[in-house]
Amino acid sequence: MEDINHIAIIMDGNRRWAKEKGLNTKQGHKQGANTLEKIVRYANKIGLKYLTVYAFSTENWKRTKEEVGALMLLLKNYLDDFAKKVDTENIKINVLGDIKQLDKSLQKSIVSAMERTKQNTGLTFNIAFNYGGRAEIVKAVKEIANEIKTNELKVENIDEETISNHLYTKKQPDPDLLIRTSGELRTSNFLPWQIVYSEFYFIDKNWPDFTEEDLDLAIEEFKRRSRKFGGK
């Protein structure tokens, strides 16, 4: 797959899916996790190099304590189990976001999953967890300011690459395609720096119902578009 290397997905609609089926929110998130596992494996199978998913935003802390707790436990169990599975499939797991705010046991699972799969050379699977795009840029600015303060960097040498190299996605290509499920038409503070030239694809289907065929259709639509990057 030469013309598309990086896909980003806003996995929206787990709660809506559960409500429509008369299930609780926890069951919706669990089914969403099952869908994610299926899509990650398929993305690796078709040769995609990078897949970045929005799993938990910095704004999601506003949800009920019960739902937040369920999401934390779900990620911990997911990482502990999934890292073992995908390690044999050459998939690399990477978590984007401020993990220092998370429970120590969850931090341990995150570090363990990344360490276990760090040498893998297939799909790089980025999980944006406790992630906020503006917060990521603020973090980058602070790091750059500190480098100026310690004379490691001169102000006149700051360019776009400088900022990119201080983001969670440093050394990775920007997403070619951004997919959002559930019919919502916004980016919700997800990768604001990285998606400036990404193609957007919105699908009116809740995330738990998203399939490999849906991913294929999104890629086919991407291939029909003409990317000019500001040129003619």
C-alpha positions as CSV (number, residue, x, y, z in Angstrom):
1,M,0.0,0.0,0.0
2,E,2.2,2.8,-1.3
3,D,-0.2,5.7,-1.5
4,I,-1.7,5.5,2.1
5,N,0.6,4.9,5.1
6,H,-1.3,6.3,8.1
7,I,-5.0,6.2,9.0
8,A,-6.4,7.9,12.1
9,I,-9.8,7.0,13.5
10,I,-12.2,8.7,15.9
11,M,-14.0,5.7,17.2
12,D,-17.4,7.3,18.0
13,G,-20.7,5.7,18.9
14,N,-20.1,3.0,21.5
15,R,-22.6,4.5,23.9
16,R,-25.1,5.1,21.1
17,W,-24.8,1.6,19.9
18,A,-25.4,0.2,23.4
19,K,-28.4,2.4,23.9
20,E,-30.0,1.4,20.6
21,K,-29.6,-2.3,21.6
22,G,-30.9,-1.8,25.2
23,L,-27.4,-2.6,26.6
24,N,-25.4,-0.6,29.2
25,T,-22.5,1.7,28.3
26,K,-19.9,-0.8,29.5
27,Q,-21.1,-3.4,27.0
28,G,-20.9,-0.8,24.2
29,H,-17.3,0.0,25.0
30,K,-16.5,-3.7,25.2
31,Q,-18.0,-4.3,21.8
32,G,-16.0,-1.3,20.5
33,A,-12.8,-2.9,21.8
34,N,-13.7,-6.1,19.9
35,T,-14.2,-4.1,16.7
36,L,-10.8,-2.3,17.3
37,E,-9.0,-5.6,17.6
38,K,-10.5,-6.8,14.4
39,I,-9.6,-3.6,12.5
40,V,-6.0,-3.5,13.9
41,R,-5.4,-7.0,12.6
42,Y,-6.9,-6.2,9.2
43,A,-4.9,-3.0,8.9
44,N,-1.7,-4.9,9.5
45,K,-2.8,-7.7,7.1
46,I,-3.3,-5.2,4.2
47,G,0.1,-3.5,4.8
48,L,-0.9,-0.3,6.5
49,K,2.1,1.2,8.3
50,Y,0.4,3.4,11.0
51,L,-3.0,3.3,12.6
52,T,-3.9,5.9,15.3
53,V,-7.2,5.7,17.2
54,Y,-8.8,8.1,19.6
55,A,-9.6,5.9,22.7
56,F,-9.9,8.4,25.6
57,S,-9.7,12.2,25.4
58,T,-8.7,14.6,28.1
59,E,-12.3,15.8,28.1
60,N,-13.6,12.3,28.7
61,W,-12.8,12.7,32.4
62,K,-16.1,14.7,32.6
63,R,-18.1,11.5,32.1
64,T,-19.5,9.5,35.1
65,K,-17.0,8.0,37.5
66,E,-18.5,4.6,36.7
67,E,-17.9,4.9,32.9
68,V,-14.4,6.3,33.3
69,G,-13.5,3.5,35.7
70,A,-14.9,0.9,33.2
71,L,-12.9,2.5,30.4
72,M,-9.7,2.4,32.4
73,L,-10.2,-1.3,33.3
74,L,-11.1,-2.1,29.7
75,L,-7.9,-0.6,28.4
76,K,-5.8,-2.4,31.0
77,N,-7.3,-5.7,30.2
78,Y,-7.1,-5.0,26.5
79,L,-3.4,-4.1,26.6
80,D,-2.5,-7.1,28.8
81,D,-4.2,-9.5,26.5
82,F,-3.8,-7.8,23.1
83,A,0.0,-7.2,23.5
84,K,0.6,-10.9,23.8
85,K,-1.5,-11.6,20.7
86,V,-0.2,-9.0,18.4
87,D,3.4,-9.5,19.4
88,T,3.3,-12.7,17.3
89,E,1.9,-10.7,14.4
90,N,4.7,-8.1,14.3
91,I,2.4,-5.2,15.4
92,K,4.0,-2.4,17.5
93,I,1.8,-0.8,20.2
94,N,2.3,2.9,21.1
95,V,0.3,5.0,23.5
96,L,-0.1,8.7,22.9
97,G,-1.1,11.0,25.7
98,D,-0.3,12.0,29.3
99,I,-0.1,8.6,31.0
100,K,1.3,10.1,34.3
101,Q,-2.3,11.0,35.3
102,L,-3.4,7.4,35.1
103,D,-3.6,4.7,37.7
104,K,-0.2,3.0,38.4
105,S,-1.4,-0.4,37.4
106,L,-2.6,1.0,34.1
107,Q,0.7,2.8,33.6
108,K,2.5,-0.5,34.1
109,S,0.3,-2.2,31.5
110,I,0.9,0.6,29.0
111,V,4.7,0.5,29.5
112,S,4.7,-3.3,29.4
113,A,2.7,-3.4,26.1
114,M,5.0,-0.9,24.4
115,E,8.2,-2.5,25.7
116,R,7.0,-6.0,24.6
117,T,6.2,-4.9,21.0
118,K,8.8,-2.1,20.5
119,Q,11.0,-4.2,18.1
120,N,8.1,-5.2,15.8
121,T,8.2,-3.8,12.3
122,G,4.7,-4.3,11.0
123,L,1.8,-1.9,11.8
124,T,2.5,0.8,14.4
125,F,-0.7,0.9,16.4
126,N,-1.1,4.2,18.2
127,I,-3.7,4.4,21.0
128,A,-4.5,8.0,21.9
129,F,-5.4,7.7,25.6
130,N,-5.8,10.7,28.0
131,Y,-4.9,12.6,24.9
132,G,-5.8,16.2,23.9
133,G,-4.5,17.9,20.8
134,R,-4.1,21.3,22.3
135,A,-2.5,19.9,25.4
136,E,0.0,18.1,23.1
137,I,0.9,21.3,21.4
138,V,1.3,23.1,24.8
139,K,3.6,20.2,25.9
140,A,5.7,20.7,22.7
141,V,5.9,24.5,23.3
142,K,7.1,24.0,26.9
143,E,9.8,21.5,25.8
144,I,11.0,23.9,23.1
145,A,11.0,26.8,25.5
146,N,13.1,24.8,27.9
147,E,15.6,23.9,25.2
148,I,15.9,27.6,24.4
149,K,16.4,28.4,28.1
150,T,19.2,25.8,28.3
151,N,20.8,27.0,25.1
152,E,20.1,23.7,23.3
153,L,18.1,25.5,20.6
154,K,18.0,29.0,19.1
155,V,14.7,30.8,18.5
156,E,15.6,31.4,14.8
157,N,16.0,27.7,14.3
158,I,12.5,26.8,15.3
159,D,10.5,25.5,12.3
160,E,7.6,23.1,11.6
161,E,9.9,20.1,12.0
162,T,11.0,21.3,15.4
163,I,7.4,21.3,16.6
164,S,6.6,17.9,15.0
165,N,9.6,16.4,16.7
166,H,8.1,17.4,20.1
167,L,4.7,15.8,19.5
168,Y,3.7,12.3,20.6
169,T,3.8,11.2,16.9
170,K,7.4,12.4,16.3
171,K,9.2,10.5,13.5
172,Q,5.8,9.3,12.2
173,P,4.2,10.5,9.0
174,D,1.0,12.6,9.4
175,P,-2.3,10.8,8.8
176,D,-3.3,10.5,5.2
177,L,-6.9,9.8,6.1
178,L,-9.0,10.6,9.1
179,I,-12.1,8.5,9.6
180,R,-14.9,9.3,12.1
181,T,-17.8,7.0,12.8
182,S,-21.3,7.7,14.1
183,G,-22.1,10.5,11.7
184,E,-20.5,13.3,13.7
185,L,-18.7,15.9,11.7
186,R,-15.9,17.3,13.8
187,T,-12.4,16.5,14.9
188,S,-12.8,16.9,18.6
189,N,-9.3,18.0,19.5
190,F,-7.7,15.0,17.8
191,L,-4.3,15.5,16.2
192,P,-4.9,19.2,15.3
193,W,-1.3,19.7,14.1
194,Q,-1.0,16.4,12.3
195,I,-4.3,16.4,10.3
196,V,-3.9,19.7,8.5
197,Y,-3.7,18.0,5.1
198,S,-5.5,14.7,6.0
199,E,-8.5,13.6,3.9
200,F,-11.6,13.3,6.0
201,Y,-14.1,10.5,5.8
202,F,-17.3,10.5,7.9
203,I,-19.5,7.4,8.1
204,D,-22.9,7.2,9.6
205,K,-22.3,4.0,11.4
206,N,-21.5,3.5,15.1
207,W,-18.0,2.2,15.9
208,P,-19.0,-1.3,17.1
209,D,-20.6,-1.9,13.7
210,F,-17.6,-0.8,11.7
211,T,-16.1,-3.6,9.6
212,E,-13.1,-4.5,7.4
213,E,-15.3,-3.7,4.4
214,D,-16.0,-0.2,5.8
215,L,-12.2,0.3,6.0
216,D,-11.8,-0.9,2.5
217,L,-14.5,1.6,1.3
218,A,-12.8,4.5,3.1
219,I,-9.5,3.6,1.5
220,E,-11.1,3.4,-1.9
221,E,-12.7,6.8,-1.4
222,F,-9.3,8.2,-0.4
223,K,-7.7,6.8,-3.5
224,R,-10.3,8.7,-5.7
225,R,-9.3,12.0,-4.2
226,S,-6.7,14.4,-5.5
227,R,-4.3,15.6,-2.8
228,K,-2.7,19.0,-3.7
229,F,-1.3,20.1,-0.3
230,G,-2.0,23.7,-1.1
231,G,-0.8,23.5,-4.7
232,K,-2.8,23.7,-7.9
